[in-house]
């Protein structure tokens, strides 16, 4: 009898049990996804800065793109990460903590504000949120947008509580405080701020004076170190990267984010249409102003009409979907699917709700919350799209896909979707047969979505194989075990690559400096003089072609067009290891983080700060001679600082070239981080009495391109004894972002160099 009762109970609650089982599977696969997380230059950069926070305090966050070296105001990103690093230095543990806290914040959001959705509604929300493509991808990547997502969710949690319980004004303070924290991870989270302001005044939840006080107090607390630093220097001026970089530029306006932003707004708007005039811009501003005033002064009528079942929400959503489909050529397929499925469901559920089709089913909802959700949904899409256009010049919908800008949308979208299905499910209860059919269809959709969810996780694992943290660790471990390399060896002798159809491809954004810093000692330099290229790939077809390449072509001594002696190739499960020796020049590089200045780079930067451009300065220490050169040509925003060290050793001149600007090929954010290349650079010794020239190539190719990065070491056979003029020659200097290309640069760095 007990068994029959349990079976009947299962049958009665099969729908809920099935959803619970699905959610359990989702959690398991999310843990698998987190275990296979990826890390590239951005996550590595944040870890390095956070681990050094006590030595070089930060009041700025991550680097801006296209902003001439500027960084996000506020360093909370690094304070938070340094706390996590205090709890554990194991990056896998930290990543699990971030996932755990983010998922807990989602439960907090729904339980704090939308518990009335009931088990089914809450479960549907959790399922669609946790299986969304953007959540899967971003939480499987260790970097600032995914780390800061927790604070954006907490901000939403308190703002929705403020709307539904305005008697407690402290909720608004918390919502603003957490959004300012989130913005210090990634500025895209500020997209919540405008809806917060408009909704607060629309619902008359706070006076203007009260809102200003709350805004300023939360802003002051969130940005306190940043604000204090403007009056009392908290950063270490001798060590802090940003402090040093900020002094490089001739005009401070280039380092002003706000000036740059409005300068770019003006340019991007003018680029939008050849017929665009200042009158059109003023008209657009006027129309926007009228809309805002209409929204504020007629808010009571608008709200009353919503209650009176005037379908403003429906009309706006349908119009928005039409605009998406018309503009489909400029957005991705997954975004079209996202909007063309979601919006019809929203429209249908609202039609049922406003027409009172659910009748006596007793559905409970908060109209303020639901209306606010739709408002925030549309405004996020508009603000994100406009903001992205101003920053990058691409006018298309940027949310609804898997990129980081979509993170701010998915909590809102998932709640609306859960509410819409909750309404339709309650409507279906009017007819038992229809209810069963609807539940069956919903479970079928959830099952299919689960399959797609698992497939996305597997697909991401394969696509991001070369950035997988575990794969990099396994390759580094082999090098440590078999060759006993020290920290400096990894920085100067090791680089990463991948395979594309059996051919070498330089690994973009490959840095792995934090792991090396924390797992290897800075012991005496090893006697091992060769170089290593780690080729990450587990594709059998790629490996087969790679073996054929080795058998047939590597005897030609070429890696990325670079002449080398191939000494040994070892094959492992997920990577191959090439041991080689350069024909002329140095090892390929890819461990150091291109956003973090090295000690030598800081030395040259500080030395040249107030020195004359295009003029060499000499410093002699024992047998070593250091030359400092600041290259600054017309239209160059930032100078190129170079330190050339020449050390006389027996019959050789050991020459090291150090330049941060020649190590920027993987930074991708331009400005100070603009990718700079020296093509066919040389060091020329001219004997003073005979005028005989001895020309030595630094690199027969592009120094600063892909894996050919400084510090770059070349061994020069000593010319005969005597006194020499020494010139540093560059056939072509090019900068990617500024489009500067300068030919035949020739700098006299020493007029009286003695070779003994």
N, C-alpha and C positions, 0 to 999 in steps of 0.2 A: 504493500500500500504506500509506503514511504517512497519507494522508487517511482511509482506511478505519479505521485504528487510532484516529485522533483522533475519528472519528464514533462508534466503538464506546465510546471512553472517555467521550464526552459522554453517550451513551445510558446507560452504566453509572452515571454520576454526575449524571444529569439532575436528580434530586431536590436535590442539594446546589447545583448550578449555578443552579437556579431560585431557591432561597432566597437565594443570593448576589446574584442580579440584583434580587430584591425588596428586599433590604437596601440595595442601591445606590440604588434609587429612593426608599426611605424617607429616606436621608440627603439626597438632592437636595431633596425636598419639605420636610424640616426646615429646610434652609438658606433656602428660599423663605419658610417660616413665620417664621423669625427676621428676615428682611429686612422683613417686614410687621409687625414687633412693635408692640405698643401700650404707651403710657405714660400714666398718669393721676397724680392728686395724690400717691399713695403713693411711686411710683418717683421722681417729681420731688422730693419731700421728702427722700428718702434721698440723692439726688445733691447737693442744696444743702448738707445737713449735712456730707456727706463732703468736698465741695470747700472748706468753711470750717473743716475740722478743726483747722488750725493756729491760726486766729484764735479759735475757740470750741470747745475740746476737748470730746468727748462721752464720757461713761461709761455712758450709757443708749442703748438701741436704739430701735426703732419704738414708736409710741404704742399703748397698750392701749385696747380698747373697753370702755366701761362702768366704767372704773376712775378716774374723777374726775381725769383728766389725767396719770395714772401712765404710765410707759414701761417697756419690757422692760429688766431689769437687764443691763448689759454692752453696750459699744459696738462689739464686733468687726465687726458689719455695716458700720459706717462706716470702720473702719480698713481693712477689705478693699476697700471701694469706693474709698477714697482712693488705695490702691495701684493699682487698675485705672485710675483717672483720671490717675495719674502716668504710666502706660504710654501712655494715649491719652485725649484729651478728646472724641474722636468717639464718641458714644453707640452708633452702629451697630457700631463696632469692638469696644467693650466687650461688647455683647450677644453678638456672635459668640464672643468669648473665653469668656464664661460658658457658652454652649452647648457649645463645644469641651471645656472642662474637665469639664463634667458628663458628657458622653458618654465621655470618657477614664476618668472615675471608675467608670462602669458597666463598661467593659472590665476595669478593675482589679479590681472586685468579683468578677466572674465568673471571671476568669483566676486570681485569688488563691485562690479557695475552691471553685469548681465546674467546674474544667477537666475533671474526670472525666466530665462530661456529654457530652463529645465535640463534634464539629463541629455535629451536628444539634441537640443539646440547647442548646448555647450560642447558636446561630443563632435558635432558637425563642425563647429568653429575650430576646435583643436585639430581635427583631421585635416581640414583644408589649409589651415595655417602651417602645420608641421610638414605637409607634403607639397607645399608650394615650391616651384622651381627655384625662386630667388632665395628662399630660406635654406634649401638643401645646398645650393651652390655657395652662398655667402657664409654659412656656418661651417662649411667644409674647408674654408680658407681662413688662415690666421692673418688678420690685418685689421686696421682701425675701424672700418665700417661695421664689421660683424661684432667686434668687441664692444662698440658703443651702442649697439642695438638695444641692449638691456635697459639703458637709461632713457631711450626714446619711448619704450613700452611703458616704463614707470611714469613718465610724463603724461602719456595718454590716460593711464589709469587714474591719476589724480585729477586730470582735467574733466573726465567724464563724471567723476564723483562730485566735482565742483558744480557741474551743470545740474545734476540731479539733487544736490544737497547744498544749495548756495548759502545756507545759514553758516556753514563752516568755511570762512574765507581762506583759511590756511591751506586748503587744497589747491587753490590757484597758485599760491606761493610755491608749493611743492612741484606743481606741474611745470612752472616756468624754470625753477631751479634745475630740474632734471633735464629739461630740453636744452638749457645752457650747458649742462655737463655733456650731453650727447653731442652738441655742436662742436665740442672740443676734440671729438673723435673724427667727425665728418660733417662739414657744413650743410650737407643736404638735409639733415634733421631739422634745420631751422625752418623747413617748409611747414612745420606745425604752427609756427608762431603767428602768422597772419590769420589763420582760422581761429586760433585762441582769442586774439584781440577782437575780431569781428563778432564772434559768438558771444563774448563777454558783454559787449555793448548792445548787441541785438536783443539778448534776453534780460538786459538791465541788471546784470548780476553784480556789478561793482561801479562805483562812481569813477569819473576820470581821474580825480585826485588819488583815490584809493588804488586804482589800477597802476598809476604811475609809481606810487610808493612801493607797491608789491613788485612791480617790474624792476625798479632800481635796486631794491634790497636783494632780490634773488640774483640779479646780474652781478651785484657787488660781491656776494658770497661765492658765486660760481667762478668768477674771474679775479678773485682777490689777489693771488700772486702776480697775475698779469698787470693789474692796475697798480699794485704796490711797486712793481718794478719800474714803472714810469717815473716814480719819485725817489725810490731807494733801490739801487741796483742789487738784485738778488742773484743774477747769473754771474758766473765766473768769467770775467772779460778776457782772460788769457786762454780759456779752454772751450767756452761755449761756441759751437759752430755758427749758430745764427748771429750771435753778437759780432763775430769776426767777419762774416760774409756781408753783414749790413753796412760795414764801413768801406766796402770795396767800391761802391758806386759813386759816381760824381754828383748825381742829383738824387736827393732823398725821395723825390716824388715817385721814382720807379719802385721803391720799396713800400709805398703806401698802397695797401690793398684797396682801400676805398676810392682813391684817385684812379687807380688802375681799372677798377670795376666800372666806374662811370665812363671812363675813357673808352673802354671796350663796348659798353652799351651803345654809346653814340656811334661807334664804327660798325657794329653788327647790325644795327637798325638801318643804317645807310646802305649796308651791303645787301639787305633783304630784298630790295627792289631798286633798279636803276632810276625809277620814277619817284622814289621816296624823297619827300621834301621836309623841311623843318615845319612847314605848315601842317603836313600830315601828322607829324609827331605831336605837335601841339593839340591838334584835333583829337588824337587818340587819348592823350592825357586828359583833355576836357571831358570826353565821353566816360572815361574811367572814373573821374571825379563825380560826375553826375550819377553814375551807377552806385557809387559808395554812399552818396547823400540820400539817394532814393532808398537804398537798402536800410539805412539808419532811421530815416524819418517816417518811412512807411512800413516799418517792421511789424507793427501790430496788425495792419491790414493783411500783410503777406501771411503771417502766422494764422490769422483768422480764416483766410482762404484755404490754407492747407487743411485746417480742421474741417472746413466746409466742402472738402473733397474736390477742390480745384486742382487739377493734376499737374502742378508746376514741376514736381519731381519727375513725373513721367515724361513730360515734354522735354525737360532739360536732358534727361538720360537718353531719350530717343534721338534728340538733336546731336548730342555728344557722340553717340554710336555712329550716326550718319557721317559726321565729320571725320571720325576714325577711318571708316571704310573708304570715304572719298580720298583720304590722304594715305591709303594703304601702301602705295608705292614707296613711301618714306619710313615705314615701320616694319618691324620683323613679323614673321608669320606667327610666332608664339604670342605676340601682342594682339594681333588680330583675333586669334582664337580666344585669348583671355577676355577681351572686351565683348566680342560677339556672342559669347556664352553667358558671361556674367550679367550684362546689362538687360537682356531680355528676361532673365530670371528676376532681377530687381523690379522691372516694370510690371511683370505679371503678378508678383506678390503684392506690390503696392495697389494694383488694380483691385485685387481680392480684398485687401485690407480697407481701402477707402470706400468700396462698395458695400462694406459690411457683409460680405459673403460668408464670413465665418460665424456670423450670427451669435448663437448662444454657447459657442465652444469655450468661452471664458478665457480667451487669450489675453495675456497681460503684457503691456509694453509701455515704454516711456516715449511719448512723441518728441520731447525735446532731444532725447538721446538719439533717436532714429533720424530725425531731421538733421541733427548735427553731424551724424555719420555720413549721410549723403553729401552734405555741404563740404565736409573735410575731404571726402573722396574726390570730388570734382576739383576742389581748389588745389589739392596736392598735385594732381595731374597737370593742371595749368601752370602752377608755380614751378614745378620741376622741369617742365618742358621749356618754359621761358628762361629759367635760370641756366639750364644746360645750353640753350642757344647763345646766351650772352657769354658764357664761359668758353664754349668750343666752336660756335658758329654753325652747328647743325640744327636745323629747325625740324624736329620730329618728336613724336611721343617717346619719352625715355623711361616711363614706368610701365609695369605690366610684363616686363621681361625678367631676366635673371641678373641684371646688373645691380650694382649697389644702390642706385637711386630708387629702385623699386622696394627697398626694405621698408621705407616709411609708409608705403601704401598697403602692404599685406595685412597688418592688424585690422585696419579699417575695412578692407575688402572682405576679409574672412568673417568679421562680425556681421556685416550687411548680408553676406551670403548665408550665414547660419540663420539669421533672422528671417530672410526671405523663404528659405526652405522650411523653417519652423511654422511660418504663416501658411504655406501651401500644405504642409502635413496636417495642420489643424483643420484646414478647409476640407481635406480629403476624409476626415473622420465622419463627415455627414453621411457617407456611404461606405459601408464595411468593405464591399468588394473593391471600390475605388481606392480605399485606404490601403488594402493589401497590395493592390497593383502599384500604387505610388511607392510604398515601402520597398517592394521588390525592385522597382526601377531605381530607387535611390541607393539600395545596397549594391545593385549591379554597377552603378556609376562609381560608387566608392571602391568597389573591387577593382574595376578597370583603372581608376586613379591610383590605387595601390600598386598595381602592376607597372604603371608608368613611373611611379615614384621609385620603385626598386630599379627600374631600367635606367632612370636618370642618375641614380647613385652609381650604378655600374659604369654607365657612360662617362660620368665625370671622373671616375677612378681611372679609366683608360685614357681619356683626353688629357688629364692632368698628371699623368704618370711621372713625367720628368720633373714636376715640382713637388712630388710626394715626399713628405718629411722622412718617412721610414726608408725610402729608397736612397735618399741622400745620406742618411745616417749609416746605412749598410755599406755604401761605397767608401765613406770616410773611415769606417771601422777597418776595412780591408787595408787601406793605405796605412793606417796607424799600426796594425798588427804586422804587416809584411815588410814595411819600410821604416818604421819608427820615426815618422816625420814629426817635427815640432810645429809650434804655432806659426812661426815665420815661414817655414817650408810650405805650409798650406797656402799662405797668402801669396807667395812668390812663385810657386812651382805647379800649382794645381788649377785646372779649369774644367768646366762642364760643357758637354755638348749632347745633342740628341741625334736620332737618325730620321731622315725623311726619305722614304723609298730607297733605303740602303746608303744614302749619302749623308755626310756630316752636315749638321746645322747648328750654328752657335746658339747656346741656350740663352734666351732673353731673360733679363732680371734674375740671374742665377744665385745671387749672394747667399752665403751661409756663415756669415762672420760670427753671429752670436753663439752658435753651437761650437765653433772652433775656439772662441775666446773662453768659453766655460768648460771645455773638455780637454784642452791641451795646455801644457806648460810652456813658458817662454824660456826653455833651456838653451844651452849652447847650440849653435848651428850644427846640424848633422853633416856628416861627410858625404851624404848622398847628393850628387850634383845634377841628376837628370830631372826631366819634367814629366808631368802626368796629365793625360786627358781622360776624364771619366765620361764615357758615352752611355747615357741612360736610355735603355730600351729593352722591352721584353717580348717584342713581336718576333715570332719565328721567321717570318718572311723577310723582315728587315735585317735580322741577324744573318740569315743566309746570304743576302746581298752584301752585307757588311764583310762577311768572311771572303766572299769572292773579290770584293774591293781590296781587301788586305793581300790576298794571294796574287792579284793581278796588277794593282796600281800603287800600293804603298811603297814598293821598291823605288818608285819615282820620287820618293822623299817629299811629299806635299801634304800639308794639313791646312785647310782653309787657304790654299794658295801659298803657304809659307814653307820654305825649304827646311826640312828637318831630317835627322837620322832616326828611323824607326828602330828601336832596340828590342822591344818585346810587346806582344799583345796577349792579354789574358782575358778569357771569357768567363763571366759569372752569370748567375740566374737572371738578374735584372739590370745588369750593366756590363760593359766591357772596359778594360783598363789598358790604355796605350802608354807605354813608357818610351820617351823620345829625347833627343838632344837637338837643340837648334843648330842650324848650319851657320847662321850669323844672327846674333841678337839674343833675345830672352825667351822665357817660357810664356805661353798663353796664360791668361789669368781670369779668375771668375769667383773668388771667395770673398774678397773685401766688399763691403757695402758702399755703393757709389754715393750714398747720401750722408756718409759719415766721414769727416776729415781725419786723415792719419796724422801722427805726430809730426812727420816731415812736411806734410802739406800745411799744417798750422804754422810750422816754423817759417816756411817761405812766405806764407800769407802775412804773418805779423811783421816779418822783416821788410816786406815791400809796401806796407800799407800807405806810407806817406812819401814813398820814393818816386823818382822821376820815371815816366814810362819810356819803353824802348831803349833803355840804358842799363848796362850790366853792372852789378856790384859784386865785389870779390871778397871772400872770407877764407883765410888760410888757417887750417888747424893741423899741425904736425905735417904728415905727408899728404893730407887731403886738402883739396881746394874746392870750395863751394862757390858757385856762381848763381846769382839771383837775377832774374830777368822778368820784367813786367811788360807784356805785349799789349798795347792799347792803340788800335787803329780807328780811323773815322767810322762812326756809326756802330761801333762795338759798345754795348751797354756795360758789360763787365770786362775787366782786363783778364788776361791769361797769365797767371803767375807760374813761373818755372824755376826749379832749383836743379842745377846740374852739378853733380859731385864727381870729381876726378881724383882717383887714388892711385898713386904710382906704386906698383908692385912688381919688383924684379924687371922682367922684360915687357910687362903689360901696363896699360892704363885702364883701370877698372872704372867704368863710367856709369853712373846711375842718374836717370832723369826722373824727376818727381814733378807732377802737375795734376791738381785736382780736375782741371778743365779737360785733361786728356784721359779722364777716367769716368766720363759721364755717359757713355753709350747706352747704359741701362737705366738711366734715371727717368727719361720720358716726360718730365714735367717742364723742361725748357727753362727760360730765364737764366739764372746763374748755373742751372743744371743743363744748359744747352749742350748738346752733343758736339764736341769740338774735335776736329781731325787735322793732323799734320800729315800731308802726303809727301813721301820721299824726303824725309828730313835727314840731314847730314851734320857731322862735326868735321870741320876743316882746319887742319894745322898748316900754317904757312911759315916756313923757315925764314927768319927776318933778313939774313944776309943774302941768301941765294934766291929767295922768293919761291922756292920749290914747295908745291902743295901736296899734302897728304890728306886724301878724302876718305872718310869712314862713314858708311851708311848706318844710321840709327835703326832704320827699318826700310826695307825695299817694299813699301806699301803704305797702309794707312795706320799710323799710330793714333790710338784713341777710338778705333773702330772695333766693335764687338769684343773679342777676347784680347785684342792687342792694346793693353792698358798699361799705364804707368802704375807703380814704379817700373821703369824699363831699364834693364842692365845690358850693357854691351862691353865686350872685352876687346880693347884696341892694342895691336902690336905697336910698341913704342917706335916712333920715328927716331932718327939719329939724335944724339945729344946736341943740345943747343937751345936757343931762344926762339919762341914761336908766337905768332899771332893766332888766336883761336877764334873761329867763327862758328856760330850755330845757324844753319841754313834750312829753310823750309820751302819746298817747291810750291806748295799750295796749302793755305790755311782755309778751312771751311767750317761754318757753324750752321747747323741744321735749322734752328728756329729763326735766327735773324737773317738767314739766307746770305750771309756775308761770305765772300770768297776772295781771298787775297793771294796773289802770286809773288813768288821770288822774294821772300823775306830773308834778309841777311843781317845778322846781329854780331857785332864784334864783342865777344865776352871777355877776352884777355888780350892785351897788347904786348905782354912780355912774360909768356909762360915758359918756365925753364924745365927742360927734360934732361934728367941726369942719367 
